[in-house]
């Protein structure tokens, strides 16, 4: 079996290389101006370290993934008929167009609160009479597919390289996103559930494939800085998805949101596949000095065995730092959804901005996510600085950053009831700070897979992020029940603390490679 897999892999790589050469030759002959522009860009790219190019496109990959993930959250309020017979309309002036998230969206649907700021202007737009339960299934269907594809895609990225697993995942999600309006109009809610499930399956490889790429391209000395820059792209994706969707909905039909973000993702696919590669030795643009530097700093550059390797599943799940990684990821994802639901709602109720100020309100509402991203990058650079100067070890630095991130939800839950709604400026600043502090999470636990096992970073990221994404499924079902359970907040605080103590920045014993051929010989 190992020989058959190796032959199939060799055939696929050879066929892909041949097709790439044929396409380049056709472009050179039929479109010389495109070839000239392409060559000019290559010359410019050669002057920049290729690991920076890869991290830049990795950052954009997460941005595109999150804009496509959340665009339905905004559009669904315009897809469903505003005058639903089971809902009571509330004052539209109390609703901000740019404020969206999974929980708040479903709650607004239940209460009859809709974000349509131009219903009269778009009276001709087609809408649908869908029940609240059906809308919940539509929103949750993405996360079902998203959770299921994490671990399998991690195995594919380890075997075939992270480049094409990431590229095809985003490209398929982009095509499906552009097909969403057609699916809604011709197939109804069942078609929309199916297509969102497929989009979730396509976006699941994003984090595991990026972890595989960073294990090959990002040296340990730069891991916190570059890793935080890449992995925190979700904040920019949420912010851009909020703001751009709000602007498009002011003037155009809801379907344009899907076309816009789908085209942006396809443009990313073209750039990523042209300039980025799975490993430094595969890149034709990398300078010799950078290649030698990466080979010296990253011992896993030549780790892949043609016959394949086996993943030590038992050792991974018996590892305490791994469980610390899983539980911390779950807590962070829950906190992120909680803030996305409660903070914009709380600010909206406190400030009561009229709908006419929606544009400025949208800019203001994006500031927490932008500041969260900036703090992520700054905390990553600070972590690298302190580790490289041997002030703190990697493990201590990861624990500190994770503990700082863990303080945000607990301070928010503890102090929010003490604040008065009359102190609008103080409440606004407090809510912003609560979200901003979470940015240190990326320099903490999010980098742990690369620290704990460079050889299996994709698998560790797939497991942890898969568990964390379960909050998108169970959250809508249990949020209000758990909110009435006072012990739930205390339990979450204890889990945060235990996770912080368990995580590690050192290589774990299961990082050692085990060739498949050796195990097959034993079985024989």
SEKOLDO-929943 format. One record per residue (C-alpha): residue in one letter; x, y, z. Coordinates in pm, 1 decimal. Example, Ala and Ser with C-alpha at 12.3 -4.5 7.8 and 13.67 -1.06 7.14 Angstrom:
SEKOLDO-929943
 aa       xx       yy       zz
  A   1230.0   -450.0    780.0
  S   1367.0   -106.0    714.0
***
This chain:
SEKOLDO-929943
 aa       xx       yy       zz
  X      0.0      0.0      0.0
  X    283.6    239.1     78.9
  X    434.1    182.3   -266.9
  X     95.8    240.7   -435.6
  X     44.7    565.8   -244.0
  X    395.0    679.8   -336.0
  X    330.8    605.5   -704.8
  X     -0.5    791.8   -698.9
  X    161.4   1089.3   -527.7
  X    447.2   1094.0   -780.8
  X    199.4   1073.4  -1070.5
  X    -10.5   1361.5   -934.2
  X    293.2   1581.4   -880.9
  X    428.6   1504.9  -1228.6
  X     91.9   1563.9  -1394.7
  X     45.8   1893.3  -1210.7
  X    392.4   2012.0  -1314.2
  X    329.3   1918.7  -1679.6
  X     -4.6   2100.7  -1688.1
  X    153.9   2405.7  -1529.0
  X    422.8   2414.4  -1799.6
  X    163.0   2381.8  -2075.4
  X    -45.0   2665.2  -1932.3
  X    261.7   2890.0  -1902.5
  X    364.4   2813.3  -2261.0
  X     14.3   2895.7  -2389.3
  X      8.4   3225.1  -2198.8
  X    353.7   3316.0  -2328.3
  X    240.6   3258.7  -2686.7
  X   -115.9   3391.9  -2682.1
  X    -94.4   3662.6  -2415.6
  X    258.7   3807.6  -2421.7
  X    158.1   4112.2  -2217.3
  X     36.3   3886.6  -1937.6
  X    366.5   3697.5  -1948.2
  X    560.4   4026.7  -1932.2
  X    358.2   4148.0  -1633.7
  X    395.1   3809.3  -1467.6
  X    772.7   3814.7  -1513.6
  X    794.2   4171.8  -1383.1
  X    607.6   4072.1  -1069.4
  X    836.3   3773.1  -1024.2
  X   1139.4   4000.5  -1034.5
  X    985.5   4216.0   -762.5
  X    890.8   3914.2   -554.5
  X   1248.0   3782.6   -565.7
  X   1366.6   4088.4   -373.7
  X   1140.9   4007.1    -76.6
  X   1207.9   3712.2    159.8
  X    975.2   3434.5     51.8
  X    865.7   3349.0    405.2
  X    719.7   3698.9    432.0
  X    536.0   3648.6    103.1
  X    393.4   3320.4    227.4
  X    281.0   3472.9    557.6
  X    118.3   3764.1    376.0
  X    -85.7   3530.0    157.0
  X   -159.7   3312.7    460.1
  X   -299.5   3617.0    636.0
  X   -515.4   3696.1    333.0
  X   -633.4   3333.3    323.2
  X   -784.0   3364.5    670.8
  X   -929.6   3707.0    586.6
  X  -1106.2   3561.6    282.7
  X  -1218.2   3253.7    475.3
  X  -1385.4   3465.4    743.1
  X  -1552.7   3707.4    504.3
  X  -1707.4   3412.1    317.2
  X  -1798.2   3242.6    644.0
  X  -1988.2   3537.8    788.4
  X  -2141.2   3702.3    480.9
  X  -2456.4   3491.8    518.8
  X  -2501.4   3618.2    875.9
  X  -2565.1   3964.2    736.5
  X  -2746.8   3865.4    418.0
  X  -2990.5   3628.1    588.6
  X  -3179.7   3918.8    742.5
  X  -3242.2   4045.6    387.7
  X  -3320.1   3703.3    243.1
  X  -3599.4   3627.7    490.4
  X  -3930.9   3811.1    465.3
  X  -3922.9   4104.7    714.9
  X  -4292.2   4076.4    808.2
  X  -4277.8   3721.9    940.5
  X  -4611.3   3625.8   1087.7
  X  -4453.3   3477.4   1399.6
  X  -4248.4   3787.9   1485.4
  X  -4319.7   4126.7   1634.8
  X  -4144.8   4421.5   1474.1
  X  -3930.8   4645.4   1690.6
  X  -3788.6   4988.1   1624.4
  X  -3534.0   4960.3   1343.2
  X  -3349.5   5267.5   1469.3
  X  -3209.6   5063.0   1757.2
  X  -3037.4   4817.3   1524.6
  X  -2695.0   4865.1   1369.6
  X  -2641.9   4727.2   1021.2
  X  -2275.5   4647.9   1083.1
  X  -2335.5   4456.9   1405.3
  X  -2366.9   4084.6   1333.8
  X  -2282.4   3745.5   1469.9
  X  -2430.7   3400.3   1504.7
  X  -2610.3   3445.7   1837.5
  X  -2729.4   3800.4   1784.1
  X  -2853.2   3723.1   1435.6
  X  -3073.7   3437.2   1553.1
  X  -3193.6   3638.4   1850.9
  X  -3290.0   3925.6   1623.7
  X  -3478.6   3684.4   1401.8
  X  -3667.3   3547.8   1701.0
  X  -3757.3   3893.0   1832.6
  X  -3848.4   4032.6   1492.9
  X  -3554.1   4272.9   1475.9
  X  -3425.9   4309.3   1120.1
  X  -3126.1   4492.7    984.9
  X  -3282.6   4603.1    655.2
  X  -3201.9   4973.3    629.6
  X  -3326.8   5005.9    271.0
  X  -3631.1   4776.8    254.6
  X  -3841.4   5032.7     70.4
  X  -3562.6   5101.4   -177.9
  X  -3519.6   4727.9   -245.1
  X  -3889.0   4634.0   -245.9
  X  -3834.4   4437.8   -565.8
  X  -3579.4   4203.9   -403.6
  X  -3700.2   3846.9   -359.2
  X  -3745.9   3732.2      0.3
  X  -3852.5   3406.2    161.2
  X  -4078.2   3308.1    447.0
  X  -3853.6   3079.8    654.8
  X  -3914.1   2975.3   1014.8
  X  -3675.1   3055.0   1297.4
  X  -3576.5   2690.1   1334.9
  X  -3491.4   2669.4    964.8
  X  -3275.3   2980.6    988.5
  X  -3092.8   2823.4   1282.1
  X  -3020.4   2509.5   1077.6
  X  -2891.6   2725.3    792.7
  X  -2649.7   2914.4   1015.8
  X  -2527.6   2605.8   1199.6
  X  -2481.2   2394.4    884.0
  X  -2153.8   2571.9    804.7
  X  -1999.4   2471.1   1136.6
  X  -2103.2   2106.5   1090.1
  X  -1897.8   2080.8    772.6
  X  -1622.9   2296.4    919.6
  X  -1571.4   2064.7   1216.4
  X  -1578.4   1745.5   1009.8
  X  -1302.3   1846.8    766.0
  X  -1033.0   1962.0   1010.7
  X   -855.1   1635.8   1089.2
  X   -882.2   1476.9    741.2
  X   -748.6   1793.4    578.2
  X   -458.2   1797.4    824.7
  X   -359.9   1449.9    706.2
  X   -381.8   1559.5    343.5
  X   -167.4   1866.4    412.7
  X     99.9   1655.2    580.7
  X    108.4   1408.0    292.5
  X     74.3   1633.4    -10.5
  X    185.3   1971.4    121.2
  X    -11.1   2262.0    260.8
  X    -14.6   2475.5    -54.3
  X   -270.3   2292.0   -265.1
  X   -483.9   2178.5     26.5
  X   -522.6   2541.1    134.5
  X   -556.5   2677.2   -219.0
  X   -823.2   2432.9   -335.7
  X  -1013.3   2465.5     -8.7
  X  -1044.3   2844.1    -41.8
  X  -1113.4   2824.4   -416.9
  X  -1395.3   2571.6   -374.9
  X  -1543.2   2782.2    -94.4
  X  -1524.6   3088.2   -322.7
  X  -1709.6   2914.5   -606.3
  X  -1973.7   2784.2   -366.2
  X  -2012.6   3130.3   -214.2
  X  -2076.8   3278.3   -558.7
  X  -2332.0   3004.0   -625.9
  X  -2520.3   3075.5   -303.1
  X  -2770.9   3329.8   -447.6
  X  -2854.6   3088.9   -730.2
  X  -2895.4   2802.5   -484.7
  X  -3133.5   3011.2   -273.7
  X  -3345.8   3117.5   -570.7
  X  -3367.5   2776.3   -736.3
  X  -3325.5   2526.4   -453.7
  X  -3468.6   2703.4   -151.1
  X  -3354.9   2650.4    208.6
  X  -3244.5   2289.1    162.8
  X  -3006.6   2389.2   -116.0
  X  -2873.4   2670.5    103.2
  X  -2812.9   2429.6    392.0
  X  -2628.0   2193.6    158.6
  X  -2412.3   2464.3      5.8
  X  -2323.6   2607.3    348.5
  X  -2230.2   2258.5    463.5
  X  -1999.4   2225.8    161.9
  X  -1848.2   2569.5    227.4
  X  -1772.9   2458.1    582.9
  X  -1606.3   2142.1    450.8
  X  -1399.3   2354.3    211.4
  X  -1287.3   2605.7    473.9
  X  -1198.6   2341.7    733.9
  X   -848.0   2290.7    585.1
  X   -754.8   2657.6    632.9
  X   -590.4   2645.0    975.8
  X   -438.3   2293.1    949.0
  X   -288.6   2367.3    606.4
  X   -149.2   2700.4    726.3
  X      5.7   2526.3   1027.8
  X    172.6   2279.9    791.3
  X    306.7   2564.9    577.4
  X    435.7   2762.2    874.9
  X    612.2   2453.6   1012.7
  X    816.6   2455.2    691.2
  X    864.7   2828.7    642.8
  X    862.9   3008.2    979.8
  X   1172.8   2964.5   1201.2
  X   1132.7   2945.0   1577.7
  X   1295.7   3286.3   1626.2
  X   1016.8   3451.2   1424.1
  X    733.6   3215.6   1510.5
  X    535.7   3439.7   1744.9
  X    559.7   3748.4   1522.4
  X    480.5   3586.8   1187.9
  X    244.4   3328.1   1337.3
  X     37.5   3591.6   1516.8
  X     26.7   3802.1   1200.9
  X   -108.7   3511.3    997.1
  X   -344.7   3345.2   1244.0
  X   -505.4   3668.6   1364.6
  X   -635.5   3747.4   1016.7
  X   -976.9   3639.4   1142.2
  X  -1021.0   3975.4   1315.6
  X   -960.9   4167.4    993.7
  X  -1188.5   3925.0    809.8
  X  -1473.6   3987.3   1052.5
  X  -1417.0   4362.1   1041.3
  X  -1404.8   4378.7    660.6
  X  -1703.5   4146.8    628.1
  X  -1902.1   4372.6    859.8
  X  -1812.5   4700.2    699.3
  X  -1810.9   4608.4    329.1
  X  -2134.7   4413.4    354.7
  X  -2302.7   4708.5    525.0
  X  -2193.2   4942.8    246.0
  X  -2305.7   4703.9    -28.8
  X  -2647.0   4649.6    129.1
  X  -2713.2   5021.8    137.3
  X  -2728.0   5039.0   -241.2
  X  -2738.9   4689.0   -391.0
  X  -2919.1   4357.3   -355.9
  X  -2803.3   4104.9    -95.6
  X  -2668.2   3867.0   -361.2
  X  -2383.7   4107.5   -443.6
  X  -2222.0   4028.8   -107.3
  X  -2159.4   3668.5   -212.7
  X  -2028.0   3764.8   -555.7
  X  -1791.9   4026.1   -412.4
  X  -1629.0   3806.8   -148.8
  X  -1618.9   3506.5   -382.8
  X  -1430.9   3703.1   -649.1
  X  -1186.9   3837.3   -388.6
  X  -1109.8   3480.0   -278.4
  X  -1054.2   3366.4   -638.5
  X   -810.9   3653.2   -694.7
  X   -627.1   3540.7   -381.6
  X   -612.7   3187.4   -525.2
  X   -437.1   3313.5   -839.8
  X   -177.8   3509.2   -643.0
  X   -118.6   3237.9   -384.2
  X    -67.2   2956.0   -632.7
  X    166.8   3174.7   -840.5
  X    401.1   3291.4   -566.3
  X    379.9   3043.6   -277.2
  X    507.1   2686.9   -233.2
  X    474.3   2410.9     23.9
  X    843.0   2408.8    118.5
  X   1147.4   2636.1     66.8
  X   1323.6   2384.2   -157.4
  X   1027.1   2392.4   -398.2
  X   1026.9   2770.3   -447.3
  X   1206.1   2901.8   -758.6
  X   1209.4   3255.2   -616.2
  X   1385.0   3196.1   -286.2
  X   1733.9   3338.4   -247.8
  X   2016.2   3103.4   -154.8
  X   2085.2   3290.0    169.6
  X   1724.4   3260.5    284.3
  X   1708.5   2894.6    184.8
  X   2022.6   2815.3    383.5
  X   1889.7   3014.2    678.8
  X   1561.8   2821.3    682.9
  X   1735.8   2485.2    646.7
  X   1953.0   2574.0    944.2
  X   1672.7   2706.8   1165.3
  X   1398.7   2458.3   1071.3
  X   1513.9   2097.1   1104.4
  X   1181.1   1970.6    970.7
  X   1240.9   2101.4    618.8
  X   1340.5   1752.4    496.0
  X   1126.4   1552.0    730.0
  X    887.9   1394.8    480.3
  X    932.7   1027.3    406.2
  X    814.2    911.8     62.3
  X    664.4    596.5    201.3
  X    446.5    800.2    437.1
  X    433.9    834.0    813.0
  X    185.2    731.9   1076.6
  X     21.9    978.1   1313.5
  X     66.2    885.5   1682.8
  X   -299.6    932.6   1775.1
  X   -278.7    754.5   2109.6
  X     24.2    952.8   2222.3
  X   -138.4   1278.7   2115.3
  X   -459.0   1221.4   2311.3
  X   -268.6   1094.9   2615.4
  X    -65.6   1415.5   2626.3
  X   -170.7   1666.7   2895.9
  X    -44.0   1979.4   2712.5
  X   -254.3   1868.4   2416.4
  X   -567.2   1870.1   2631.7
  X   -467.2   2210.4   2762.8
  X   -449.1   2325.7   2400.9
  X   -794.1   2179.2   2325.0
  X   -971.2   2328.1   2626.3
  X   -809.6   2669.6   2583.2
  X   -917.1   2675.2   2217.9
  X  -1273.9   2589.2   2315.1
  X  -1279.0   2865.2   2577.0
  X  -1140.2   3122.5   2335.1
  X  -1387.9   3037.5   2059.1
  X  -1673.4   3057.8   2308.9
  X  -1549.2   3395.8   2433.7
  X  -1513.1   3528.8   2080.9
  X  -1871.2   3433.6   1996.9
  X  -1990.4   3575.5   2329.7
  X  -1829.1   3913.8   2265.9
  X  -1952.0   3919.7   1910.9
  X  -2303.1   3871.2   2047.3
  X  -2305.4   4077.4   2365.6
  X  -2064.7   4366.3   2314.9
  X  -2221.3   4515.5   1998.7
  X  -2567.1   4463.6   2149.9
  X  -2461.4   4628.0   2476.5
  X  -2297.7   4923.3   2305.1
  X  -2600.0   4965.9   2083.3
  X  -2842.0   4970.8   2375.0
  X  -2620.0   5211.4   2569.6
  X  -2549.9   5462.1   2293.7
  X  -2881.0   5438.7   2097.4
  X  -2735.5   5578.4   1776.2
  X  -2995.5   5653.3   1506.1
  X  -2988.8   5459.2   1184.5
  X  -2885.9   5768.6    987.0
  X  -2542.8   5747.9   1154.1
  X  -2495.9   5389.2   1048.2
  X  -2183.3   5457.2    843.4
  X  -1991.5   5616.7   1129.7
  X  -2137.4   5363.7   1367.0
  X  -2004.7   5086.6   1144.6
  X  -1654.1   5233.5   1155.5
  X  -1674.8   5259.8   1531.4
  X  -1797.7   4904.8   1565.5
  X  -1497.8   4768.8   1374.2
  X  -1237.6   4926.6   1600.1
  X  -1233.0   4643.0   1858.6
  X  -1147.5   4387.3   1590.1
  X   -879.6   4607.8   1436.3
  X   -726.9   4679.6   1777.2
  X   -746.0   4308.4   1858.7
  X   -541.8   4234.7   1546.2
  X   -286.1   4506.1   1625.6
  X   -246.6   4373.0   1978.8
  X   -201.9   4023.6   1836.3
  X     88.4   4135.9   1619.6
  X    245.2   4344.8   1897.4
  X    216.6   4062.1   2151.2
  X    377.1   3824.5   1901.1
  X    670.0   4060.0   1841.3
  X    711.2   4109.0   2217.2
  X    708.7   3732.1   2272.0
  X    981.8   3674.6   2016.8
  X   1188.1   3955.9   2165.5
  X   1169.7   3820.2   2520.5
  X   1234.7   3461.2   2411.0
  X   1524.5   3542.9   2178.1
  X   1695.7   3745.4   2452.3
  X   1639.1   3448.1   2687.0
  X   1441.7   3655.4   2936.0
  X   1160.4   3397.4   2932.0
  X   1137.5   3048.6   2793.2
  X    893.1   2966.3   2515.4
  X    665.2   2780.6   2756.2
  X    655.2   3066.7   3007.8
  X    586.6   3317.2   2731.1
  X    299.5   3109.7   2591.8
  X    149.9   3076.2   2941.3
  X    174.1   3450.9   3005.2
  X      2.1   3542.6   2679.3
  X   -268.4   3281.4   2730.7
  X   -328.7   3403.2   3086.8
  X   -363.9   3763.3   2965.2
  X   -619.3   3647.7   2707.7
  X   -802.4   3446.5   2973.8
  X   -841.3   3756.4   3192.9
  X  -1056.8   3935.3   2935.0
  X  -1372.6   3719.7   2952.0
  X  -1354.0   3684.5   3329.6
  X  -1311.6   4058.0   3390.5
  X  -1588.9   4127.0   3143.9
  X  -1831.2   3886.3   3311.1
  X  -1741.3   4012.2   3659.3
  X  -1737.9   4389.5   3606.9
  X  -2004.5   4441.4   3342.5
  X  -2300.0   4420.9   3586.1
  X  -2133.1   4686.8   3802.0
  X  -2126.6   4946.8   3524.7
  X  -2408.3   5192.4   3473.6
  X  -2567.3   5237.9   3133.1
  X  -2552.8   5613.8   3189.1
  X  -2175.3   5609.9   3163.6
  X  -2172.1   5551.2   2788.2
  X  -1809.3   5644.5   2727.6
  X  -1682.3   5420.4   3008.4
  X  -1891.4   5125.8   2891.9
  X  -1775.4   5170.8   2534.2
  X  -1408.5   5183.2   2636.4
  X  -1447.3   4885.4   2868.5
  X  -1608.5   4666.8   2602.2
  X  -1338.8   4759.8   2353.0
  X  -1063.9   4670.1   2598.0
  X  -1229.9   4336.2   2673.5
  X  -1207.6   4237.5   2306.7
  X   -862.1   4389.4   2256.0
  X   -702.7   4187.2   2535.5
  X   -806.3   3864.7   2361.8
  X   -548.7   3947.9   2092.5
  X   -268.4   3805.1   2304.5
  X   -426.9   3462.3   2255.5
  X   -259.1   3427.4   1915.6
  X     89.1   3466.2   2064.5
  X     -8.0   3214.1   2330.7
  X   -206.0   2898.6   2275.9
  X   -259.4   2939.1   1899.4
  X    112.5   2884.2   1836.5
  X    132.6   2582.0   2066.1
  X     87.2   2325.2   1783.2
  X    400.6   2456.2   1611.9
  X    592.4   2450.0   1940.4
  X    474.0   2111.7   2061.0
  X    518.4   1918.4   1737.2
  X    649.3   2080.7   1418.7
  X    610.6   1746.0   1241.6
  X    243.2   1712.0   1335.9
  X    146.8   2078.5   1372.9
  X   -129.7   2042.9   1114.0
  X   -284.4   1751.0   1300.2
  X   -267.7   1925.2   1637.6
  X   -420.7   2239.9   1490.9
  X   -692.9   2035.3   1322.2
  X   -785.1   1858.7   1646.1
  X   -782.0   2171.2   1864.7
  X   -956.4   2399.9   1617.1
  X  -1209.1   2128.6   1537.4
  X  -1304.8   2098.3   1903.8
  X  -1316.4   2476.5   1935.3
  X  -1547.4   2508.7   1636.0
  X  -1803.0   2288.5   1809.5
  X  -1904.8   2602.9   1998.2
  X  -2060.2   2728.7   1674.0
  X  -2290.9   2424.7   1681.8
  X  -2376.0   2382.4   2049.2
  X  -2365.8   2753.9   2133.7
  X  -2700.4   2847.9   1976.5
  X  -2867.9   2556.6   2157.1
  X  -2731.4   2613.6   2507.6
  X  -2634.8   2981.7   2529.0
  X  -2944.1   3105.0   2710.2
  X  -2962.6   2801.9   2938.5
  X  -2599.0   2836.2   3040.8
  X  -2639.7   3211.2   3080.5
  X  -2887.7   3146.5   3363.1
  X  -2647.8   2904.3   3531.9
  X  -2422.1   3111.7   3756.7
  X  -2173.1   2828.5   3803.6
  X  -2101.8   2822.0   3429.7
  X  -1888.4   3137.5   3442.7
  X  -1691.2   3002.1   3737.0
  X  -1638.3   2672.7   3555.9
  X  -1510.2   2853.5   3249.9
  X  -1265.8   3054.3   3458.5
  X  -1130.2   2735.2   3616.4
  X  -1093.1   2568.5   3276.1
  X   -904.5   2873.1   3147.8
  X   -669.2   2855.0   3448.2
  X   -608.1   2480.8   3417.5
  X   -549.1   2510.6   3043.4
  X   -296.8   2788.0   3100.2
  X   -106.3   2569.4   3345.4
  X   -109.1   2266.5   3115.5
  X      6.7   2418.2   2787.2
  X    368.0   2381.1   2683.3
  X    602.5   2542.8   2433.7
  X    841.8   2246.6   2425.9
  X    851.7   1961.9   2176.3
  X    649.0   1666.7   2294.5
  X    765.9   1301.2   2278.2
  X    515.1   1213.0   2004.5
  X    691.3   1452.0   1763.9
  X    930.7   1172.7   1666.3
  X    848.0   1032.7   1322.7
  X    747.9    669.8   1277.3
  X    769.1    541.0    919.6
  X    465.1    342.9    808.7
  X    687.2     73.0    659.3
  X    825.7    -19.5    999.8
  X    480.5    -68.5   1148.6
  X    365.4   -272.5    850.8
  X    665.0   -502.0    891.7
  X    571.5   -562.5   1253.9
  X    216.6   -648.8   1157.2
  X    343.2   -895.6    899.9
***
